[in-house]
Amino acid sequence: MELSTARKWLLIFAFCTLMGLLSASTFYTEERIDDQLVPYKHFLVDELSAAYAFFLLLPGVLWMLRRFPFTFHTWYRVLPLHLLASLVVGVSHTLLMTLSRTWLYQVFDRGTYIMGNPFFRFVMEYQKQFLLYAGIAVAFHLLDAYRQKQEAEKKSKQLELRQAQLQSSLAETQLTALRGQIQPHFLFNTLNMISSVMYEDVAAADQMISRLSRLLRISLDRAGDQKVRLDEELEFVEAYLEIMKARFHDQIRFTVTRDEALLEALVPSFVVQPLVENAVKHGGTRQGQTLDVSIRAWSKDGRLHINVEDNGRGGAEQPKRESADGIGLQNVGERLQHLYGPSGQVEFGPNSGAGFSVGLSFPLEFAPKVQGAVP
């Protein structure tokens, strides 16, 4: 916390007072060692007058040090200026002490203050004043270097925080853009599917439109959420599967298997539906065989695994599935990378028999519990 200017000078005044008291006590005890009974107030007047006289000159000393700082490239130019300034300070300090002691000696009944030989008085005092000036200069530059270091570290931390905020904002924007690709793509494909059956099976088309409205309602409720609970994600997928059932009737079967303990686990929003859509679109149905699409979710070693598998055409459609029209698998992989980094993984390929399999894996995390929430 920064101290105000008044508090700083008050602390400096207290420090000068302390130095004056310590110096007075030193001289007093030195006299007592030799059994000299000199009143303590005599030393107090001398040393406090010296300390307070220098306190009055200190603003000028600090101004000189700020105006002409010692640096690696300028020290030889400013050194003569500070030597001259120390001489001016020394003469001024001696004069202030002389004037104040002349008055204080009368106030405290110490008789007349005798300065002695002025030349040797100035020389004697200047030796101490020069050391004091040099000590203040060293302390000033050490404190200034420390302050600059603190400010540099503070600015560096602020810059790092700003960069982190910008990176987070950029990542959020990229995630939103990737997520935004999925929804129009899915909606276009679904509407295209409805239009293809509208004149063949009006009842099926009507049922598909009704279920699509439910899907859009769920999508709007989750707008802006990058992660949702697994049960919410599977609810959306199951609503999509109802549309597929209305379109293909008995030609496609779906099974959804999940561990009940994982229903509140967090997953990227709209991450499973593109995989199911790819399974239907590229898996197709072979002559006389129903396309089976299986969706499984389980956890192992602190990771959540989601697998979408079908028994369709498999390896024959692998190149198409890898590109996924520029949306499906590529989009899902990029979103996992943004959300989890190297911990978000996508694996896909043909099954050993027939069909195709896509597996997602990322760290297992749960939605925080909200106190007082009604289940």
N, C-alpha and C positions, 0 to 999 in steps of 0.2 A: 504494500500500500504506500503511495507517495505521500510524503510529509509536506505540509504547507510551508511556505517561505518563513512565516512568523515562527512556526514551531522549530524549524531548522535553526534559526538564529537564536531562539531561546535555548536550545540544546547546546549551541556553541558558547553562549554566555555562561551556562551552567558549567561547561567544561573548563572555561577560563577561570571561573571562580574556584573550581576544585583544584586546578593547578596552582593558583595563588595560595590557597589554604595549605596544600601539601608543601609548597616551597617555604612558606612561613614556619610551618611545623618543623621542617628540616633544620632551618637556621636556629630556631629556638632550642631544639634538643641539642644541637651542636654546642650552643653556648652553655647549656646546662651540664654538658659533659665536663666542661672546665669550671663548673661551679659559678658561672656568671649569672647573676639574677637580673637579666634584662626582661622587662615586661613583654608579654606575648604580643600585645597590641602594637608594639614598635615594629616587629617583623610583619605583622598583618598589614599595616599601613604601607610598608615598602613593597611587599610582594603583590598585594591586591591592586595597588596603583599601577604596577608594571603590567599585570595581567589585563586590567581594564583598558589601559592605554593602547595595548596591542589589539584588543578587541575592536577599538574604534578605528584602527588602521586596517583591519582584516578585509573589509569590503574592497578597498583599493588593491590589496595584494591579490585577491581572487579575480578581480577585474583584469589585472595584468596577466595572470595565468590563463584566463579564458581568451583574452585578446591576442596574446603572443604565446601559444602553446609550444612546448618542446616536441618536435617530431624528428624522425630520422633524417629528413631532408632539410630542416630549417633550424636545428638546434644551434648551429654555429652563428646564425644571424640573430637569434633571439637571446642568446646567452649574454651579450654585452648589455642589452636592454634590461634584463633581469638583474644583472650586477648593479647597474645604475639605480634600478628601482629598489633593490635591497639597501643601498646606501641612503636613498631618500627616506625609506621606511625607518632605517636606523636613526637618522638624525631627528625625524619627526617623533619617534618613540621616546628618545632621550629628552627632547624638549617637553613633551607631554608629561613624562614622569616628573621632570623638574618643576613644572608649573603646579601640578596636582600635589606633589609632596610639600612644596612651599606653603600651600594653603592648609593641607591636612595636618602638617606638623603643628600648626597653630591651633587647629581644632582639637587635637588630641594632646595638647600640652607637651609636645616633644621639643619645644624650643624652635631654633631656626635651622632650616634644612641647608646643609652645606654641600654644594655640588663638587667642590674641589677644582682641580685643574680642568678646564673645559675640554681641552684637546684630549687628554688621557681618559677623561670620563667618556667622551664620544667613542674613542677607540675601544675601551674596555667593554662598553655596552654593545658596540657594533659586532664584536666577535660572537656574542650570544645571539644577537639579532640576525646575523647572517645564517647561523646554523638553524635558527627557527624558521627563517624564510625558506631555506633549502628543504627543510623537513616538510613544510607545508606544500612546497612545489611537488615533492615526490608523492606525498599522500594525495594531493589533488589529481595528479596524472594517473595514479593507481586506481583511484575511485572512478575517474572518468573512463579509463579503459574497461573497468568492470561494468560500468553503466552501459557503455557501448556494446559490450558483449551480451549483456542481458537484453538490450533492445534488439540486437541482431538475432538472438535466439527466439525472442518473442515474435519478430517479423517472420522468421523462418517457420515457426509453428503456425502462425496465421496463414502463411502461404501454403504450407502443407495441408492445413485444414481446408483452405479454399480449393486447392487442387482436388482433395478428396471429395468435397461437396460437388465440384464440377464433374468429376468422374462418376460419382453416384448419380447425378442428374442425367449425365449422358447415358449411363447404363439403363436408367429407368426409361429414358426416351426410346432407346433401342429396344428394350423389352416391350414397351407399349406398341412400337411399330411392328415388331414381330408378331405380337398377339393380335394386332389389328389386321394382319394379313390373313390369319386363320379364319376369322369370322366372315368376312365377305366371300372368301373362297368356299367355305362350307355352305353359306347361304346360296351362292350361285349354283353350286352343284345340286343342292337339294331342290331348288326351284326348277332347275333344268330337268331333274328326275320327275318332279310332279307334272311338268308340262308334257313329258313323254308318255305318261299314262292317263292323262286327263280324258282323252277321247276313247281310250280302250276300257278303262275301268273308273267310272266317275266316282263310285263309292270309295274306292281305294284312294283316289286323288283327294277327295274331301277329307278322308281320315288323315291323310298325310299333312294337309294344310292345317288341320286342327292341332295335330301334334307338333307341327313346326311353330305354331304360335306359342305353344308351351315352351319350346326350346328358346325362342326369342325372349320370352318373359324371364326365363332363368338367366339368359345371357345379359339382359339389362340389369338384373338384380346383382350380378357379379361384375358389373362394369368398373374398371379401374383396379380390380384385385389381381395382383400378380400370382398370389398363392391362395388356394382354397382348401377346405378339408376334403379328404378322400371320398367321403360319402357324398359330398356335393358334386365332385367331379364325376363320380359313377352315376349319380342321378341324371346328370346331363347326358352321359353316354347312353344310359338306358332309354332316355327319351328319344335319342337319335336312333337307337336300335328299333324302337317301335315304328319309326318311319320306314326303316328298311324292311321290317316284317310286313308292313302294309304294302310295300312295293313288290317284294319278291315272294311273299306268301311262304310256302313250304320249301322254297329253294335254298333258303339260308337259315341256319340255326345259330343262336348265340348263347354262350354260357359266361356268367360273371362269377368269379370266385374270389372272396377276400376274407381276410381275418377280421373278425368283429373288433378286435382290440386296436385295429389300425384305422378305424373309420374317422377319427379326429386327427390323423396324421396330415400334415400339410403337403400339397403337391402343386406344381405349376398349373395355373388355370388353363383349360382347353388343351391339355397335353395328351390326353388319351383319345379323344374323338378323331383327330387326324389319322392316327394309327388304325383305328377301326375303319375309317373311310377308305384308307389305302387297301386294307384287307378285302373290302367288298369290291372296290373298283378294279384292283389288279388280280385278286384271287380268282374271281369269276366262279363259274360252276362247270364242272366237267360233265359230260353226257351221262345222265342217269345217276348223278351223285350230288348230294346236298353239300353246300359250302358250310363248314362248321368254323365258327370264329370263337375263340376262347380268350377271355380276359382274366388274368390272375394278378393279385396283389398280395405280397408277403414281405416280411422283414427278415434280415439276417445280418448279424455282425454290425448292428447300428445303421444299416442302410435299408431303404425302401426299394423294393423291386416291383416293377409292373411289366407284365409280358402280354403281348397281343399276338396270337398265333392262329393260323388258318391252315386248311388242308387243300388250298386251291392249286393254281398252276405252278407256284413255287419258283424254281430257278429260271423258268422261261420268261418270267416277268421281272427278274431281279434288276436289270439295268434301269427299267422304268421306275421301280420302287426306290432305287437309290436317288434318282433325281426327284421323284415325287412331284412332278410338275413344278419344280422350283419352290414348293411350299412345304409339304408334309414332313418327311424325315429331316430334311435340312433345317427347317424352321424349328422343329422340336430340339434338334441338337444344339442350335445356336442359343436357344432360350436356356437350356440346361447349363451351357457354358457361362452365360451371363449370370445366372442365379447361383451356381455352385462351383464355377471354375473347373479344375481338373476332376473334382469329385462327382460332377454330373456326367454320366456315361450313357451312350446309346450303342447297342449292339443289334445287328440284324443280318439276316441271311436265310437261305433255303433250309428247310428241315431235312433230316436224314432221309425221310420217306418222301412225302409230298407236302407241298404248302410252303409257307413263309412264316418267319418269326421275327418279331421286334421286341427287344428288351430295354427297359429304362432302369437306371439305377442312380440313386442320389442319397445324401445323408438323411436319416430319419429325424424328423422334427414334428412337434405337436403344437397345435394352437394353444395359446395361453388360456388358463382357466379364468373366467370372469366371475368374481364373487357376487352372489345374489342373482346370477342368471337363471332364468327359468328354462328347463330342458324342453 
